[in-house]
Amino acid sequence: VIANLIASDLPWERMVCTIQWELGEKMASEHGTSGYSALSVWIQSQASIRILRRLGPNVFWPRPKVDSAIVSIWRNKEAAARINDRKFFLDFLRRTFSQRRKLIRPVLIGMYRKQLEKEDVDHLLAELEHKIDDRAEQMDIATLIRLSNKVHDVILEKGTEEV
């Protein structure tokens, strides 16, 4: 629900909500941690998130079997403005993180085989100074945004199918 609200064009400035602790940790996970995922990149690319408090099961009735977290999420319009196409970026994240441990070059070649040649992928990775042995899980948010924007731009320049 939170990721969908961020994906929507609905006007919002701040959300405060209670969610499962593990999900809150995943949403707030930073680059280089085990919880770093498409969800954490998607949310943090457009908002700031902070876990305010941990709630044990005893504060709910009926008692759940898991802890909960109160999280606060603030929209960051300036950060979101760095993303050229939010729909493309969300799809890009989902697809790259579904193969998070694979090298980024073969992942991109497979993802965009109808739109890009291998040489296109090699060129854009070189242009962005990425190593071909990088993995999505190793890239920070700014790098993933730049890579997504570049892939999107190259596809548009080539005029191959829909983006």
C-alpha positions in Angstrom: 0.0 0.0 0.0 2.8 2.4 0.9 4.8 1.7 -2.3 1.6 2.1 -4.3 0.8 5.5 -2.7 4.3 6.7 -3.5 3.9 5.5 -7.1 0.6 7.4 -7.4 0.2 11.0 -8.2 -1.9 11.6 -5.1 -0.7 14.7 -3.1 0.8 13.7 0.2 3.5 15.2 2.3 3.9 12.8 5.2 2.7 9.3 6.3 2.8 7.8 9.7 1.8 4.2 9.9 2.1 1.0 11.8 3.5 -2.0 10.0 5.3 -5.2 10.7 8.7 -4.6 12.2 10.5 -6.6 9.5 8.8 -4.6 6.7 9.8 -1.4 8.4 13.4 -2.5 8.6 13.3 -3.5 5.0 11.9 -0.2 3.9 14.5 1.7 5.9 17.4 -0.5 4.9 20.5 1.2 3.6 22.8 0.4 0.8 25.2 -2.5 1.8 22.8 -4.1 4.2 21.0 -7.5 3.8 17.6 -5.8 3.8 18.4 -3.4 0.9 15.9 -4.2 -1.8 13.8 -2.8 -4.6 11.3 -1.6 -2.0 13.9 0.3 0.1 15.3 1.9 -3.0 11.9 2.8 -4.4 10.8 4.5 -1.1 14.1 6.2 -0.3 14.5 7.5 -3.9 11.5 9.7 -3.3 11.1 10.0 0.5 12.8 9.9 3.8 11.8 7.2 6.2 12.4 6.8 9.9 11.4 4.1 12.3 9.9 6.0 15.3 9.2 3.1 17.7 9.1 -0.6 18.0 5.8 -2.0 19.3 5.6 -5.4 20.9 2.6 -7.8 20.4 1.2 -6.9 23.8 -0.1 -3.5 22.7 -2.6 -5.1 20.3 -5.7 -7.2 20.7 -5.7 -9.9 19.5 -1.9 -10.2 19.9 0.0 -10.8 16.7 3.0 -13.1 16.7 5.3 -10.4 15.4 6.6 -7.0 16.6 5.4 -3.8 14.8 7.0 -0.5 13.9 5.6 3.0 13.8 7.3 4.6 10.7 7.2 8.1 9.5 7.7 8.8 5.7 8.2 12.3 4.4 7.9 13.1 0.7 11.1 14.4 -0.9 10.1 16.1 -4.2 13.7 17.1 -5.0 14.9 13.6 -4.8 12.0 12.3 -6.8 12.7 14.8 -9.5 15.9 13.0 -10.3 13.9 10.1 -11.7 13.1 10.7 -15.4 10.2 8.1 -15.6 8.9 6.8 -12.3 6.9 3.9 -13.9 10.0 2.8 -15.8 12.2 3.2 -12.6 9.8 1.0 -10.5 9.8 -1.7 -13.2 13.6 -1.4 -13.5 14.0 -1.9 -9.8 11.7 -4.8 -9.5 13.4 -6.6 -12.4 17.0 -5.9 -11.4 16.4 -6.8 -7.8 14.6 -10.0 -8.7 18.1 -11.0 -9.9 20.0 -9.0 -7.3 23.0 -11.4 -7.0 23.6 -11.6 -10.7 26.0 -9.3 -12.5 24.3 -6.2 -13.8 25.5 -6.5 -17.4 23.8 -9.9 -18.2 20.7 -8.8 -16.2 20.3 -5.7 -18.3 21.0 -7.6 -21.5 18.3 -10.1 -20.6 15.8 -7.5 -19.4 16.0 -5.3 -22.5 17.0 -7.8 -25.1 14.2 -6.5 -27.4 15.2 -2.9 -27.0 19.0 -2.9 -26.6 22.0 -4.7 -28.1 24.9 -6.0 -25.9 27.0 -3.1 -27.2 24.4 -0.6 -26.0 24.6 -2.1 -22.5 28.4 -2.1 -22.6 28.5 1.5 -23.8 26.0 2.8 -21.2 27.8 1.0 -18.3 31.1 2.4 -19.5 29.6 5.9 -19.9 28.4 5.7 -16.3 31.7 4.2 -15.2 30.1 1.0 -13.9 32.1 -2.2 -13.8 30.4 -5.1 -15.5 30.8 -7.2 -12.4 28.6 -4.8 -10.3 25.4 -6.2 -8.9 22.1 -4.3 -8.3 22.4 -5.0 -4.5 25.9 -3.3 -4.5 24.6 -0.1 -6.1 23.5 2.9 -4.1 20.2 4.7 -4.8 21.8 7.6 -6.8 23.6 5.0 -9.0 20.5 3.0 -9.7 18.6 6.2 -10.6 21.4 7.3 -13.0 21.5 3.8 -14.6 17.7 3.6 -15.0 17.6 7.1 -16.5 20.3 6.2 -19.0 18.7 2.9 -20.0 15.4 4.7 -20.5 17.1 7.4 -22.6 19.0 4.9 -24.8 15.8 3.0 -25.4 14.0 6.2 -26.4 16.9 7.3 -28.6 16.8 3.9 -30.4 13.1 4.2 -30.9 12.7 0.4 -30.1 9.3 -0.6 -28.9 7.6 0.9 -25.9 9.7 1.7 -22.9 
